[in-house]
Amino acid sequence: MSSDEVRRRPKDRKTQILQVAAEAFSTRGYHAVGMDDIAAELGISATALYRHYANKYDLFRAAVLALGQQLVDATAFCEELTPDTSPESEQAAVIDALIEVSIRNRNPGGLYRWEGRYLQGDDQAELMAQVRLVNRRIQRSLLGARPAMTPWERWMLSAAGLSVIGSIADHRAKLPVAQVRQILATFAHSVLAAELPSAEESAVQPAGRPPPAPPSAAVGRYEALLQQSLLLFAKQGYHETSMGEIAASVGIPTSGIYRYFPGKQDILSAVFHRGADRVSGELSSVSSEVSEPTAVLRGLVAAFVASSFATPELAYIYYTERVNLGPADQQMLRNIQRATVDSWARLLTEVRPDIADGQARFAVHAAMALVIDLGRLVSYDDSAHAQAAVRQLMHVTLGI
């Protein structure tokens, strides 16, 4: 390497590498990105990239943990606060700090949430420790202001706050940055101030529908293949699941799958179509039963929570595996999601004429993200209490 090349190398090269890598892995998924791809985006050779990171996993690990560390660093000031700092001031400062990190990392922000599953052993434990630490820092103000809260309630609220702030990484709706800051702060303060229903209060409310029964001889082969593929994709990932494993789970030879699906990507596409049909079906069903906008929205919330808890795998792979769809199917999925969000947003603006369409879309995305994040927190405990708490936090986020 010449002395001119050395002089031209940016001092923050490693930071640039991590930023480009995080965005690439977040946008296209861990398996679809190679070291050569990242080197090309940086305008350097793969050899130069390997001087910084030994292999793709090494770079991926650094990118994921660097995002988590930004959340940790942004909230580190909590440890230095004096006892006379009010819970309200502390909460506002923490929320503002997390919002800045979220806005700065909107494009790659989903990386630690969805692709972090590919971290191994101690690396996965380190990411979980980062997330727990940030949650505990959010909970400090809750402990100060509402000491009677149970640990379960504190974790639900802190996870909800982190979820609504981070929800902007899951969509591309546009608003001025100042407005995004204000909206996210409103969401976060609202969920952290929420009163969750007690177990006794929740008992009188209907719990979610029971999960589907495992495939049996009475279930059609096509349905059995879809259901077992869904379970395997959610458990071990799309790329880690082979056609042979799918066939074995249904009790047929691998060649038998091709009577129904040309390939594995076609199975994934069918799974997503099934999920899209479910959501549109819920909208149609609820709208046929009630017409008042608030009642329709609350009905949609109840149906969304119930179906997400009944089939958590479907909700989970929507976020984790959509990058593995073909371009046409990805566009189809975006169109369906946009139509669904628009339908909810139109209802919300009827209920709340104080907010504009753009703000309503952000609220709908944030409310939907809550279900996935809180569902994972409680391991999709399909109980009346868990579902009632998630419904309440969706109501608070939507302002209904």
N, C-alpha and C positions, 0 to 999 in steps of 0.2 A: 504493500500500500504506500502511495506517495505521501510526502509531507503535506501537499496541498489537500489531499483527501482527508488526512488526519485533522487538519485545521478546519475543514468544512463540516466535520462531524458535529452535530448539535450536542450541547452539553446535557440536554435532557433526552437523549436518544432512548434510554430505557423507558422513560415515561411515555414517549411517543409509541414505542413498541407495544406497551401494555394497553394503551388506548385503542390502537388499531386492532390488536388481537381481541380485546374485549368486545368491540363492535362486530368483528367478523364472526366470532364464536356465538354471540348473542343472536345475530341476524340469520346465520346459516346453520348453526348447530355445530357441536364439537366434531362430529364425524365428517362433516362436509368441508372442513377447512384444513388446509395443509400448511406447512411451514413456507413452502414456495409461494402460496397465495398471500400470506402475510408479508413476506419479504417484498413481493411485487407491489403491494399497496404502499409500502414504506419507501419504495424506490431504492432498495438495497439488495444485495445478493443473499441467497439462502445461507451461504457460508458466513457472511457477516452476522446474520441472525443467530446462527448456531454459536457464535462467540458469546452471546448473552444467555442463551437458553439451550440446554442439552438436547431437548427433543420437544415435540408438540405438547406432550402432557406437562412438561416442566413449565412451558410458556402458559398453557391453559391454567394450571394451578396458580401461577403468579398473577394472572389477570383476574381470576375469580377472587382470590384473597385480597388483592389490592382494592377491589370495589368494596368488599366488606370492611377493610381497614379504613376506608374513607368515612364510613358511617361511625366507626369507633373513634377516629380522630376528631370528627366534627362534634362529637358529644363529650369529649374528654374533659371539657371545662367543668362538667358537673362535679367532678371529683374535687375541684378547687373552690366550690361555692361555700360561702360562709353560712353559719346557722341562721342568720337573720334574713337570708334570701327567701322571699315568699314562694310557696308552691306555684302560684300563678305565674310569677316572673320566670321561674325555672322551666315550667312547662312551655311557655311561649318561646324561650330561648332555644330549648331542645327542638321544638317543632320547626322553628325557623332554620336551624342548622341542618336538620334532616331534609327539609325542602330544598335548600341550596344544593346539597349533594345529589338529590333526585333530579333536579332540573339540569345540573351539569352533566349528569350521566343518563339522560333520558334514553338515548339510543342503545347503549349497552347495559342499561340498568336491570334488565331481566336475566342477565347472565347468572348471577349468584342464586337467583330464585329458582330458575328452571334447568340450567345446564350444570349447576353445582352438584347434581346427583352423580356426575362422572368423577368427582373427586374420590380419592382412595384413602382408606384408613385414617391416619393421623390428619391428613389434609381435610377430610370431611369433618373430623372432630374440631379442627381449628375454625372452619367456617361456622359451625354450629355455635362454638364458643363466642365468636364475634357477634352473631345474631342475638344470643342470650344476653350478652353484655349491653348491647344497645337497648334491648327490651327492658332490662333492669334500670337503665338510666332513665328511660321514659317513665318507669314505675315510681321513681323517686318522688316526683311531684304528686302522684296518686297517693302514695303512702302519707305524705304530709297533709294533703287536703282531705283525704277520705280514709282515715286509718281503719275504719270498720270493714273495709272491703276484704273479701277472701282472696287468697292467692290465685284461685281459678279466675275470679273476676278481673284481677289486675292483669293477668296474662292475656285474657281475652281482649281487654281494652288496649293494652300496649301493642299487641299484635295487630289489632284493628287500626290503630294510629299509624303504625309502620306500613300497613297494607294500603291504606288510602293515599298516603304520600307516595308510595312506590308504584301506584297503579298507572301513572302516566307512562311507564315503560312498556305497558301492554297495548297501547294504542297510539295513533298518530293524529288525533284530533288537534286542531290548531287554535290557539288563543295567544294574545300578547303575554309575554313572560310575567309582567307585573300582575296581570289578571290570574295567571296560573298560580303564582305565589299566594294570592289572596284566597283563591278557591281551595287550594290544598290545605291552607291554614284553617279555613272554616271547617273542612271535613275532619281534620285531625282534632281540633278543639271539640267538635261536636261528639265524636265517638269517645274521646277520653272523658267527657262529661256525662256520658250515657248512664242511665240506671238500667242494669240488666235484670230481667225477671228472675225470681227465685225458682228453685226446683218445684216448690209447691204451686206457685202461680203457673208454671209451665205445664204442670201435670194435666191441667184442664184443657190445654191446647193440643190439637192433633200433632202427633209425631210424623216423621217422614214415612213414605211408603217403604215396605220391606224390599231388600235388594232382590234382584232376580235370582231364581233358582239356577243351580248349575245345569249345564246341558244334560239331557237324558235321551233315551231312545225315542221319547215322545216329541222331542224338539227337532225341527227340520235341520238338515245338515248345514244349509246355508246360515241359519241363525246360530247354530252351535259354533261354526267357524268364526263368525263375527264376534260372538261373546267371548270365546276363548282367546282370540287374537287380542281383543281389548284388554283382557286380564293380563296377558303376557306382555303386551307393549307397556302397560302401566307398571308392571312389576320389575321388568328387567330392561326396558327400552326397545325401541323399534329396531335399531341396528343390531342389538344383541339377540334378537329373537329370529330364529330360522324357520323356514317353511316346514322343515321336518318336525320341529317342536310343536308348531301349530297343528300339524296333521296328527301327531301322536296324542295331543291333548283331546282330540275328538275321536281317536281310535280308527283312523284311516291311514292308508299309505300316502306319502307325500304327493304322489302323482294324482291322487284323488282330489286335491285342492284345485287343480287346474280345470276341473269341470265347472268350477264356480268363479274362480278369479284367475286372470292371466298372470298375476304376480303379486308380490307382497305389498307393493305400493297401492295396488288396486284394493287390497283389503283395508289398508289404512284410509283410503279415500271413502270406502263404503262406511267405515266406522264414523268418519266425520259427517258424512251425509246423514247418518242415523241421528247423530247428535243435533244437527241443524234441524232435522224434522221434528225432533222432540221439543226444541225451544219454540219453533213456529207453531207447533201443535198446542203448546201451553198457552200461547198468546190467543190463539183462536178459541180454545176451550174456555178460558177465563172470560174473554170478551163476550162470549155467547151467554154466560151466566149472569153477569152484572154489566152495567153500562156507566155508572158514575165513575169518573176518572180515578179518584182516590181508591175506591173499592177495587177497580181493575188493577191498579198498581200494586196494592197490597196482595191481591190474589196472585199476581205474577211473581211477587217476591216469595210468597209461600210455596208456589209450585217450583220455582227455581231452586230454593233451598232444599225442598223435599227430594226433588229428582237428583240434585247434586250429591246429597247424602246417601241416596239409595244406590246410585251408580257413580261413586267418586272417581273411578278409573276414567270414565268418559270426560269428566270435567278436567281431570289432571292432564290427560294426553292432549287436550285441546291446546294447552299452553306449551307442553313439552315436545310434542311431535309434529306440530303443523309445519315446521321448517322442512320436514321430510316428504311433504306432498309435492307433486309436480306443479309447474307454474300455473296451469289451467285450474287445478283444484285449489291452489292457494288463492287465486283470484276469486274463485267461487266462494270460498270460505270467507274472504274479506267482504264480499258483497252481501252475504247472508248476515254476517256480524253487523255490518253497517245498517242493514235494514232493520235488524232486531233492536239495536241501540236507538235508532231513529224512532222506532215505534214507542219504546219506553220513554224517550226524551220528549216526544210530542205529548204523551200523557202527563209527564211531569210538568211541562210548561202550562198545561191546562190547570193542574192542581196548584202550581206555584207561578203565577204570572209575574212574580218579582224577579225571576231569572230568565236569561236569554237562552236560545237554543244551544249555543256553544257551551254554556255553563251546565246545562242539563245533560249534555253528552258526557262531560267529564264526571258528573255525579253518577250517571248510570254505570260507566266503566268502573268507577271506584267501588260502587256497591257490589257489582258482580265479582270484582277481584277479592272482596272480603270473603265471599263464600269459599273460594278455593284456599285462601291463606288460613282462615280460621278453621276450615274443615281439616286441613293438614295438622293444625295445632292440636285439635282434639281427636285426631286419628279417625275422623268421620264417625264419631260416637253418635249412632243413629238413635238419639234419645230425644224426648220432648224438650228437655232442658237445653241441650246443645242447639237444637234447631230454633227454639224460641229466642235464645240469645243472639244467634246470627241474624234472624229476621229483624230483631229490634235494632241491631247495628246497621242493617241495610236501610231500615226506615229512617234512622237518624241521619245517615249519609245522604239519603234522598230528600230529607226534610219533610217527610210525610208522617 
